[in-house]
Amino acid sequence: MASRKIGRMSKSETLHLDTGGRGKLQCDLHFAWDNQNLSVLVQQTAKSEKVHEITDAAAYRYAPWNSDGVWLHIDLANGRLPSVGDLVLAMSLNSKGQRDLFEASMPWDVLIRCATSGRAQLAQRLGKIAPGFRLGCEPMLIEFNHARQSFIGGAQYIRATGRDANSRDIVLRAAPDCRPSINKFSYITVGRHRRRNCYRPAGLLRSASTCLKSSR
């Protein structure tokens, strides 16, 4: 089942990450979604010059900036309504395995609850999770520690604003053979240059961390 999902996810558009010249680690991101989850597949395409991996989730939770990993700053509200800030999904790369593939899934109900502070009226204003739904996503790649991290465009510590050339949107789209099905796993379009209101106060970030296991 996992290998079938990875095969489908690899058909989505690719979002490439590097360290802006601070290191050698490079990764490609592929996104997919169904009615329950937004999923991301991280594929390592170039090895780190300096490797620092944490295989224990508890240890990673206290220092997610201090190891190889990918962070996703997810803005589900994306200008449609006021939001306290982004949900930050911090993923540690763990190379115990056979292939350079790492996968994580984020339940839509968790993303919606974080974006709306659990308020039902705001959740309704977000709109339906369906093809065409658009959310902001500013990814960051870390090699070894924060000294070798980079957002898209090469900025080390300042993520894209959501309105500049380095900003990215994730746009849900249906699978090419899409027929009504709760378990249909569909693809993602990666957009750029989105326009949204500045509803994201700096410093008010909700965070979640996970220690990803590789299938390599």
Backbone torsions as a table, in degrees:
resi	resn	phi	psi	omega
1	MET	NA	-42.7	-179.1
2	ALA	-64.2	-42.5	-178.6
3	SER	-66.0	-35.1	177.3
4	ARG	-65.0	-41.2	179.1
5	LYS	-64.2	-43.1	179.4
6	ILE	-61.0	-40.4	178.6
7	GLY	-62.2	-39.7	178.8
8	ARG	-70.1	-41.2	-178.1
9	MET	-64.4	-33.5	-177.6
10	SER	-66.5	-13.4	178.4
11	LYS	-83.5	-10.4	178.4
12	SER	-75.2	167.4	179.1
13	GLU	-64.4	148.4	-174.9
14	THR	-95.2	136.9	172.6
15	LEU	-115.4	112.2	-173.7
16	HIS	-90.7	138.9	178.2
17	LEU	-125.6	140.7	170.0
18	ASP	-140.7	-178.0	-175.2
19	THR	-98.2	15.9	178.5
20	GLY	63.4	29.9	179.6
21	GLY	85.7	-1.7	-179.3
22	ARG	-82.0	-19.1	178.9
23	GLY	-153.5	-164.9	-177.0
24	LYS	-117.6	-7.7	-179.5
25	LEU	-64.4	134.4	174.3
26	GLN	-137.6	146.0	-179.6
27	CYS	-141.4	152.8	170.4
28	ASP	-113.3	137.2	177.3
29	LEU	-106.6	138.0	171.7
30	HIS	-127.2	135.6	-179.0
31	PHE	-114.4	153.1	173.5
32	ALA	-153.2	169.6	-176.8
33	TRP	-154.5	156.4	166.9
34	ASP	-140.0	-167.4	-176.1
35	ASN	-69.6	-17.4	-177.5
36	GLN	-101.8	-35.8	-168.3
37	ASN	-138.1	152.1	161.0
38	LEU	-100.9	125.6	-174.8
39	SER	-119.1	150.5	177.3
40	VAL	-131.3	137.6	174.5
41	LEU	-113.0	122.9	178.8
42	VAL	-105.2	120.8	179.3
43	GLN	-115.5	116.5	178.5
44	GLN	-73.6	124.1	-177.7
45	THR	-110.9	-13.4	175.6
46	ALA	-147.3	138.9	-175.2
47	LYS	-74.2	154.8	176.5
48	SER	-72.0	148.8	170.1
49	GLU	-76.0	-39.6	175.3
50	LYS	-124.9	126.0	-175.6
51	VAL	-105.1	130.8	174.4
52	HIS	-141.9	98.8	-177.1
53	GLU	-111.1	142.7	175.4
54	ILE	-117.4	120.8	-177.0
55	THR	-98.2	-6.7	-178.9
56	ASP	-102.5	120.4	-175.8
57	ALA	-63.0	-36.9	-179.1
58	ALA	-64.8	-42.3	179.0
59	ALA	-67.0	-38.1	-179.4
60	TYR	-65.5	-33.8	-177.1
61	ARG	-59.8	-31.1	-176.2
62	TYR	-90.8	-12.8	179.2
63	ALA	-150.6	61.9	-176.2
64	PRO	-68.0	-15.5	179.3
65	TRP	-83.9	-3.4	-169.6
66	ASN	-111.3	39.2	177.2
67	SER	-166.0	167.6	175.2
68	ASP	-61.9	133.9	-179.5
69	GLY	-178.7	175.9	176.9
70	VAL	-126.8	132.2	174.3
71	TRP	-112.1	138.3	174.0
72	LEU	-116.7	116.5	173.4
73	HIS	-89.7	104.6	-172.5
74	ILE	-102.7	122.7	178.8
75	ASP	-113.3	91.0	-177.1
76	LEU	-70.3	-35.2	-179.3
77	ALA	-64.7	-43.6	171.5
78	ASN	50.6	41.2	176.4
79	GLY	87.2	-6.4	-179.3
80	ARG	-76.5	-25.0	-178.8
81	LEU	-161.6	160.8	178.3
82	PRO	-61.4	141.3	-179.6
83	SER	-141.5	145.2	-178.3
84	VAL	-70.9	-15.9	179.2
85	GLY	151.5	-174.5	-178.4
86	ASP	-81.6	154.3	164.8
87	LEU	-90.2	125.6	180.0
88	VAL	-103.3	114.0	174.8
89	LEU	-96.4	112.4	-179.3
90	ALA	-101.7	122.3	-175.0
91	MET	-120.4	124.5	177.8
92	SER	-91.3	135.0	178.7
93	LEU	-87.7	125.2	-177.8
94	ASN	-123.9	113.3	-169.6
95	SER	-90.7	20.4	176.0
96	LYS	-77.9	102.0	-179.2
97	GLY	160.8	-157.4	-170.3
98	GLN	-107.2	-32.1	-174.1
99	ARG	-132.9	160.0	-177.8
100	ASP	-83.9	57.9	-178.0
101	LEU	-127.9	133.5	179.6
102	PHE	-134.2	136.7	-174.0
103	GLU	-133.9	141.1	175.4
104	ALA	-143.5	148.4	177.7
105	SER	-125.1	142.3	-178.6
106	MET	-121.5	115.8	-179.4
107	PRO	-61.4	136.0	179.1
108	TRP	-60.0	-36.9	-177.5
109	ASP	-64.9	-32.1	176.5
110	VAL	-70.6	-45.2	178.8
111	LEU	-60.0	-43.6	-179.3
112	ILE	-66.3	-42.3	-179.8
113	ARG	-62.6	-40.2	179.1
114	CYS	-68.4	-39.2	-177.6
115	ALA	-71.4	-26.9	-173.5
116	THR	-113.9	3.8	-175.9
117	SER	55.8	30.7	176.8
118	GLY	75.8	13.4	-178.2
119	ARG	-90.4	119.4	-174.5
120	ALA	-61.6	-38.0	-178.3
121	GLN	-64.1	-40.2	177.8
122	LEU	-68.6	-37.6	178.6
123	ALA	-60.1	-38.3	178.2
124	GLN	-65.4	-35.4	-179.1
125	ARG	-71.3	-19.1	178.0
126	LEU	-63.5	-33.9	-175.4
127	GLY	97.9	170.3	-176.1
128	LYS	-77.4	139.6	173.8
129	ILE	-75.4	101.7	-172.9
130	ALA	-158.8	168.5	176.8
131	PRO	-51.1	133.3	-177.2
132	GLY	100.5	-16.7	178.2
133	PHE	-65.2	137.6	-174.1
134	ARG	-123.7	131.8	175.9
135	LEU	-133.1	151.0	178.0
136	GLY	-80.8	144.5	177.7
137	CYS	-149.9	114.6	177.8
138	GLU	-112.3	100.2	-177.2
139	PRO	-84.6	154.2	177.0
140	MET	-136.5	137.2	178.1
141	LEU	-108.0	135.2	-179.9
142	ILE	-120.7	126.6	170.7
143	GLU	-111.2	118.9	177.8
144	PHE	74.3	-63.3	175.2
145	ASN	-159.4	-170.7	-173.6
146	HIS	-63.1	-19.1	179.3
147	ALA	-67.8	-18.1	179.6
148	ARG	-122.5	44.6	179.5
149	GLN	-110.0	156.9	-179.1
150	SER	-157.4	137.2	167.2
151	PHE	-85.2	170.7	174.4
152	ILE	-59.2	132.6	-176.9
153	GLY	98.4	-11.9	174.6
154	GLY	100.0	-7.0	178.4
155	ALA	-63.8	136.3	-175.0
156	GLN	-84.3	-43.0	-174.0
157	TYR	-122.1	-14.0	-175.8
158	ILE	-109.1	115.1	-179.5
159	ARG	-78.2	164.9	178.5
160	ALA	-59.8	152.6	-174.0
161	THR	-79.3	-15.7	-171.2
162	GLY	95.8	-4.8	-179.0
163	ARG	-134.0	-1.0	-177.4
164	ASP	-101.3	-178.2	-173.8
165	ALA	-66.1	-22.0	-178.6
166	ASN	-94.1	1.3	179.2
167	SER	-76.1	149.5	-179.7
168	ARG	-132.8	142.5	171.2
169	ASP	-112.8	146.9	170.3
170	ILE	-105.6	123.1	-176.9
171	VAL	-115.3	121.3	-179.6
172	LEU	-72.7	136.4	174.2
173	ARG	-139.3	157.5	-177.6
174	ALA	-78.5	154.8	173.5
175	ALA	-64.5	151.7	-177.4
176	PRO	-56.4	-32.6	-179.0
177	ASP	-103.4	31.9	-169.6
178	CYS	-62.6	124.7	170.2
179	ARG	-126.6	153.0	-177.4
180	PRO	-53.8	120.0	180.0
181	SER	-163.1	130.3	-179.8
182	ILE	-63.3	-34.3	-175.7
183	ASN	-96.6	10.6	178.1
184	LYS	-61.5	127.0	179.1
185	PHE	-100.2	117.3	-169.6
186	SER	-114.3	175.0	-170.3
187	TYR	-103.5	179.5	-172.4
188	ILE	-131.7	141.9	168.4
189	THR	-106.4	135.0	177.4
190	VAL	-99.3	115.8	-179.3
191	GLY	-104.6	171.2	177.6
192	ARG	-144.0	170.4	179.8
193	HIS	57.3	45.6	179.2
194	ARG	-77.8	161.0	177.5
195	ARG	-117.7	125.3	176.6
196	ARG	-152.4	157.3	-180.0
197	ASN	-71.6	153.5	-176.8
198	CYS	-83.5	77.6	-179.5
199	TYR	-95.3	1.5	-171.1
200	ARG	-104.6	96.3	177.9
201	PRO	-64.8	135.4	178.8
202	ALA	-63.6	138.9	175.6
203	GLY	91.9	-16.2	-179.7
204	LEU	-96.4	76.0	-176.5
205	LEU	-113.0	129.2	170.4
206	ARG	-87.2	143.2	-175.8
207	SER	-131.4	152.0	173.0
208	ALA	-142.7	145.3	-178.0
209	SER	-131.4	149.7	176.6
210	THR	-146.3	148.4	178.3
211	CYS	-102.1	107.2	-173.8
212	LEU	-80.1	137.0	174.5
213	LYS	-98.9	134.2	179.3
214	SER	-80.2	154.1	173.8
215	SER	-100.2	14.1	-178.8
216	ARG	-92.8	NA	NA
